[in-house]
Amino acid sequence: MRWDLALCTVRNWQNSDADSLVEHANDPAVSSRLRDAFPYPYTAADAHLWIEFASSAEPVTNFAIVVDGQAVGGIGLRLQEDVHRRSAEIGYWLGRQFWGRGIATEAVRAVTEFGFTTLDLCRIYAGVFEGNAASARVLEKAGYTYEARLRKAVFKNGEILDKLIYAVVR
Ligand SMILES: CC(C)(COP(=O)(O)OP(=O)(O)OC[C@H]1O[C@@H](n2cnc3c(N)ncnc32)[C@H](O)[C@@H]1OP(=O)(O)O)[C@@H](O)C(=O)NCCC(=O)NCCS
């Protein structure tokens, strides 16, 4: 898949993204807002494993966010199972130097549309760790609604945090 948007391109991961992925992902300001599966430090081995995982999935649901030809972030849908199979969790991150330009919002809008039209989902949601106002704002701008606060749902970097659920349905 490939979407050429106004501020960025969202496309499938490719092997040549590995160096750029490490450069932008290896940042505690990024990883501290994400699951521990997104490691810090973020090594070349992590990048290769990720690109292999993302590229071999069927359907592909994880994409690179590309600015000026460089993969500077990622966005994806985690498809749910069983009775939740028409739901997906959206996740995304962007290299710190690209924050504040509207890039994540544009990417979330595109991948949300993909989830509804191509994957036939009826619910897409995100779990924002307490204190991540930028991500909550991204979701609001992209049409998501605040639904719930899951109290003490997250244990991250030694801290217990609430998780805020934002969702959009069609
Ligand atoms: C969250 C993240 C993807 C946002 O990317 P981005 O491209 O900077 O987002 P956008 O520019 O599209 O929008 C950010 C919005 O948050 C606002 N914002 C930023 N920091 C904020 C803060 N501390 N408090 C309140 N609002 C804030 C911006 O002003 C902007 O809103 P506006 O357009 O109304 O002014 C980026 O910060 C990131 O990668 N963070 C680490 C990983 C992460 O948190 N991923 C999401 C996990 S749920």
PDBQT file of the ligand as one rigid body, heavy atoms in Angstrom, charges set to zero:
ROOT
HETATM    1  C1  LIG A 201       2.002  11.499  19.337  1.00  0.00    +0.000 C 
HETATM    2  C2  LIG A 201       2.799  11.871  18.091  1.00  0.00    +0.000 C 
HETATM    3  C3  LIG A 201       2.716  10.765  17.081  1.00  0.00    +0.000 C 
HETATM    4  C4  LIG A 201       2.189  13.173  17.523  1.00  0.00    +0.000 C 
HETATM    5  O1  LIG A 201       2.757  13.426  16.246  1.00  0.00    +0.000 OA
HETATM    6  P1  LIG A 201       2.661  14.858  15.554  1.00  0.00    +0.000 P 
HETATM    7  O2  LIG A 201       2.918  14.675  14.101  1.00  0.00    +0.000 OA
HETATM    8  O3  LIG A 201       3.499  15.827  16.304  1.00  0.00    +0.000 OA
HETATM    9  O4  LIG A 201       1.115  15.220  15.773  1.00  0.00    +0.000 OA
HETATM   10  P2  LIG A 201       0.322  16.409  15.057  1.00  0.00    +0.000 P 
HETATM   11  O5  LIG A 201       1.292  17.490  14.706  1.00  0.00    +0.000 OA
HETATM   12  O6  LIG A 201      -0.496  15.811  13.978  1.00  0.00    +0.000 OA
HETATM   13  O7  LIG A 201      -0.662  16.895  16.221  1.00  0.00    +0.000 OA
HETATM   14  C5  LIG A 201      -0.166  17.096  17.539  1.00  0.00    +0.000 C 
HETATM   15  C6  LIG A 201      -1.184  17.931  18.287  1.00  0.00    +0.000 C 
HETATM   16  O8  LIG A 201      -0.900  17.823  19.698  1.00  0.00    +0.000 OA
HETATM   17  C7  LIG A 201      -0.712  19.098  20.236  1.00  0.00    +0.000 C 
HETATM   18  N1  LIG A 201       0.231  18.959  21.324  1.00  0.00    +0.000 N 
HETATM   19  C8  LIG A 201       1.543  18.643  21.264  1.00  0.00    +0.000 A 
HETATM   20  N2  LIG A 201       2.050  18.593  22.501  1.00  0.00    +0.000 NA
HETATM   21  C9  LIG A 201       1.039  18.856  23.355  1.00  0.00    +0.000 A 
HETATM   22  C10 LIG A 201       0.936  18.955  24.766  1.00  0.00    +0.000 A 
HETATM   23  N3  LIG A 201       1.989  18.729  25.551  1.00  0.00    +0.000 N 
HETATM   24  N4  LIG A 201      -0.278  19.260  25.298  1.00  0.00    +0.000 NA
HETATM   25  C11 LIG A 201      -1.353  19.475  24.516  1.00  0.00    +0.000 A 
HETATM   26  N5  LIG A 201      -1.317  19.387  23.156  1.00  0.00    +0.000 NA
HETATM   27  C12 LIG A 201      -0.121  19.089  22.601  1.00  0.00    +0.000 A 
HETATM   28  C13 LIG A 201      -0.189  19.909  19.082  1.00  0.00    +0.000 C 
HETATM   29  O9  LIG A 201      -0.344  21.300  19.340  1.00  0.00    +0.000 OA
HETATM   30  C14 LIG A 201      -1.090  19.407  17.963  1.00  0.00    +0.000 C 
HETATM   31  O10 LIG A 201      -2.412  19.906  18.071  1.00  0.00    +0.000 OA
HETATM   32  P3  LIG A 201      -2.925  21.185  17.206  1.00  0.00    +0.000 P 
HETATM   33  O11 LIG A 201      -2.770  20.820  15.766  1.00  0.00    +0.000 OA
HETATM   34  O12 LIG A 201      -4.323  21.359  17.655  1.00  0.00    +0.000 OA
HETATM   35  O13 LIG A 201      -2.026  22.338  17.590  1.00  0.00    +0.000 OA
HETATM   36  C15 LIG A 201       4.293  12.127  18.457  1.00  0.00    +0.000 C 
HETATM   37  O14 LIG A 201       4.342  13.093  19.473  1.00  0.00    +0.000 OA
HETATM   38  C16 LIG A 201       5.002  10.859  18.925  1.00  0.00    +0.000 C 
HETATM   39  O15 LIG A 201       5.529  10.114  18.137  1.00  0.00    +0.000 OA
HETATM   40  N6  LIG A 201       5.016  10.641  20.252  1.00  0.00    +0.000 N 
HETATM   41  C17 LIG A 201       5.667   9.437  20.826  1.00  0.00    +0.000 C 
HETATM   42  C18 LIG A 201       4.916   8.152  20.461  1.00  0.00    +0.000 C 
HETATM   43  C19 LIG A 201       3.441   8.230  20.805  1.00  0.00    +0.000 C 
HETATM   44  O16 LIG A 201       3.028   8.910  21.723  1.00  0.00    +0.000 OA
HETATM   45  N7  LIG A 201       2.622   7.500  20.021  1.00  0.00    +0.000 N 
HETATM   46  C20 LIG A 201       1.190   7.427  20.281  1.00  0.00    +0.000 C 
HETATM   47  C21 LIG A 201       0.881   6.399  21.297  1.00  0.00    +0.000 C 
HETATM   48  S1  LIG A 201      -0.868   6.332  21.680  1.00  0.00    +0.000 SA
ENDROOT
TORSDOF 0
